[in-house]
Amino acid sequence: MDSTAQRVVLVTGASRGIGAEAAVQFGAAGAHVIVNFREKRKRAQVVVDRIIGAGGSASTLGADVSDPEQVTEMAAEIRQAFGRLDTLVLNASGGLERDADPGYALRLNRDAQVNLATSLLPLLPAGGRIVFVTSHQAHFIHEKTDVPQGYIPIATSKRAGEDALRALIPEFRAHGVGFTVVSGDMIDGTIIVRLLERRDPSSVESRRAAGPLPTIEDFARVIVRASTSAATDGETFYVGGDDYLAATEASR
């Protein structure tokens, strides 16, 4: 590929779910997509093959984003292959894994996000953008009290990550790089919803009762839009949960 003719987009945690669909949609929009994965190389390659099969351009790049050394290596590989990075989508998150230690959610959802943003910022040219992906349960955790019990540590750490990234907006702005947030209601078909359905089914049922949950495709579409649309620094793009948003606004 001619790296000067295409926008270069890195999507973290892109081997499945929202990240994979966002990667596909970025590819359909003409970008070269770097599909990041931690362990699932074959899944990531399936995403790349899907993009290329549709006439797009993509490649895989394995790295555990919670490991600073691997992030440094990832940045070096991107610099060598493309010379720059136009869009960074901070999608990778976690904390509900069975083997996760108590501090893992904060390391991944806050510390790793800050390290990714600061490590890759030198690759982003003026006009580039960083997009942070989160959930309503995390974004509004300080205003809302009905966060599913099992999701509270993840929601708290995700909000901590968002706050830490927002604190970096002056640094992003100094580089001419924008920063936006995409927050979504529970997204149908994601691993988070499937895990919550097993651990706290009533929390998912209550959200479904409020109306159809957004789909992975819906959410990915907004991520792509948030990467290019005119937006103020720190602007949040919301996906679904109209009743949730209205209730939160009324409580302010």
Residue pairs with C-beta under 8 A, 6 or more apart in sequence:
1 32
1 57
3 32
3 81
3 82
3 83
3 84
6 30
6 31
6 32
6 57
7 30
7 31
7 32
7 86
7 87
8 31
8 32
8 34
8 78
8 82
8 84
8 85
8 86
8 87
9 23
9 26
9 31
9 32
9 33
9 34
9 85
9 86
9 87
9 88
9 89
9 227
10 33
10 34
10 36
10 61
10 78
10 85
10 87
10 88
10 89
10 120
11 19
11 22
11 23
11 26
11 33
11 34
11 35
11 36
11 89
11 91
12 19
12 36
12 65
12 88
12 89
12 90
12 91
12 92
12 116
13 19
13 36
13 37
13 38
13 65
13 91
13 92
13 93
14 20
14 22
14 23
14 33
14 35
14 36
14 37
14 44
14 47
14 91
15 35
15 36
15 37
15 38
15 40
15 41
15 43
15 44
15 47
16 40
16 43
16 191
17 189
17 190
17 191
17 216
18 91
18 133
18 187
18 190
18 216
18 219
18 220
18 223
19 36
19 89
19 91
19 92
20 35
20 43
20 47
21 216
21 217
21 219
21 220
22 89
22 91
22 219
22 220
22 223
22 224
23 33
23 35
23 47
23 51
23 58
24 47
24 50
24 51
24 54
24 220
25 217
25 220
25 221
25 223
25 224
26 33
26 87
26 224
26 227
27 33
27 51
27 54
27 56
27 57
27 58
28 51
28 54
28 56
29 224
30 56
31 56
31 57
31 86
31 87
32 57
32 58
32 59
32 82
33 48
33 51
33 56
33 57
33 58
33 59
34 58
34 59
34 60
34 61
34 78
34 85
35 44
35 47
35 48
35 51
35 58
35 59
35 60
35 61
36 44
36 60
36 61
36 62
36 63
36 65
36 74
36 92
37 43
37 44
37 60
37 61
37 62
38 62
38 63
38 64
38 65
38 92
41 60
41 62
44 60
44 62
45 60
47 58
48 58
48 59
48 60
51 57
51 58
52 58
59 81
61 74
61 77
61 78
63 70
63 71
63 73
63 74
64 70
65 71
65 92
65 108
65 112
65 115
65 116
66 104
66 107
66 108
66 111
66 112
68 115
68 119
71 112
71 115
71 116
71 119
71 120
72 119
75 119
75 120
75 122
75 123
78 85
78 120
78 123
79 123
84 123
84 124
84 125
84 128
85 120
85 123
85 124
85 128
86 124
86 125
86 127
86 128
86 129
87 128
87 129
87 130
87 131
87 227
88 116
88 117
88 120
88 124
88 128
88 129
88 130
88 131
89 131
89 133
89 223
89 227
90 113
90 116
90 117
90 130
90 131
90 132
90 133
90 165
91 133
91 223
92 108
92 112
93 108
93 109
93 133
93 134
93 154
93 158
94 100
94 104
94 105
94 108
94 109
94 154
95 104
95 105
95 108
95 109
95 153
95 154
95 157
96 150
96 151
96 154
96 192
96 195
96 199
97 104
102 153
105 153
105 154
105 156
105 157
106 157
106 160
108 157
109 154
109 157
109 158
109 160
109 161
110 157
110 158
110 160
110 161
110 164
113 132
113 161
113 164
113 165
114 161
114 164
114 165
114 168
117 130
117 165
117 168
117 172
118 168
118 171
121 130
121 171
121 172
121 175
121 177
124 130
124 175
124 177
125 176
126 175
126 176
126 177
127 176
127 177
127 178
128 175
128 176
128 177
128 178
129 177
129 178
129 179
129 180
129 227
129 228
130 165
130 172
130 177
130 178
130 179
130 180
131 179
131 180
131 181
131 182
131 223
131 226
131 227
132 161
132 162
132 165
132 179
132 180
132 181
132 182
133 181
133 182
133 184
133 223
134 158
134 159
134 161
134 162
134 181
134 182
134 183
134 184
135 155
135 158
135 183
135 184
135 185
135 186
135 192
136 144
136 183
136 184
136 185
136 238
136 240
136 241
136 244
136 245
137 144
137 147
137 148
137 151
137 155
137 186
138 154
138 155
138 156
138 158
138 159
138 162
138 183
139 158
139 159
139 162
139 181
139 183
139 236
140 183
140 244
140 248
141 147
141 152
141 155
141 156
141 159
142 159
143 248
143 251
143 252
144 244
144 247
144 248
146 206
147 155
148 196
148 199
148 200
148 203
149 200
150 195
150 196
150 199
150 200
151 192
151 196
151 200
151 203
162 181
165 179
166 179
166 234
168 179
169 179
169 233
169 234
172 178
172 179
172 233
173 233
178 231
178 233
179 233
179 234
180 226
180 227
180 231
180 234
180 235
180 236
180 237
181 226
181 234
181 235
181 236
181 237
182 219
182 222
182 223
182 226
182 236
182 237
182 239
183 236
183 237
183 238
183 239
184 214
184 219
184 222
184 238
184 239
184 240
184 241
185 207
185 213
185 214
185 239
185 240
185 241
185 244
186 192
186 193
186 196
186 204
186 207
186 213
187 193
187 213
187 214
187 215
187 216
187 218
187 219
187 239
187 240
188 212
188 213
188 214
188 215
188 216
189 215
189 216
190 216
193 204
193 213
196 203
196 204
197 204
207 213
207 241
210 241
210 243
210 244
211 240
211 242
211 243
213 240
214 239
214 240
218 239
218 240
219 239
222 237
222 239
225 237
226 235
226 237
229 237
231 237
238 245
